[in-house]
Amino acid sequence: MELLVLTEKLAETRGALLAQKRILEDIIDDLTAAAPGKRLGRQEFFLRHSVTIDEQIRNLKDKAKELEDRQKEKVSEVLTARRFKEGLDKLREEAKKQFFEKQEKLEQKELDEGATATFARKSLQSGKKRQQEQSKIVNLCQIR
């Protein structure tokens, strides 16, 4: 917002500066076109007031320069903030990516552990069944 206000003030100052210069040029053109008898009185009046006009123009130039410098500073601040924000966005995305990768690994580990437990349970059950069958066979053989 400050940058916009500075830019508006700079535009106004430049406009005022151009207007003062144009007024000065118009007065000089009028003096040049005036008849020699009338010109002398007007030139005297112009010369008395030209110091004031020159001072106004100088002040407007100084103000424009100051506003331009402040505008450059604000643009620099905006660019720095934008780069910082982009850096934070990249870091946020990287952290998010790492989080999801870690979650995937944890889920895969849980699935693997579940599969291993299921396999072990089935192996134990089938081992017990074999052992029971072998016991039955041994009992049958002993009975005969």
C-alpha angles and dihedrals in degrees: 000000000000090000091055092049091048091049091050092049090048091052091049092049092048089049091051090047092052090047092052091048091048091050090050091049091049092051091050091048090050091049091050093049095045123101114264093249094054094036095066094060092044092048090053091051091046093050091051092052098035091085089059092046092047090050091051091050091047091049091049091049091050091048091048091050091049092049091048090052092048090046091053090050092051092047088051091050091049092050091048091050091048092051090047091050091049089050091051091048090053091049091048092051091047092050090048091050092049091048092053092046090051091048091051091051091049091049091048090049091051091049091049092048090048091050091047091050091048091049092048091049092050091046091052092047093048089045090053091048091051090048091050091048091049090049090052091049091049090048091049091049091050092049093055 
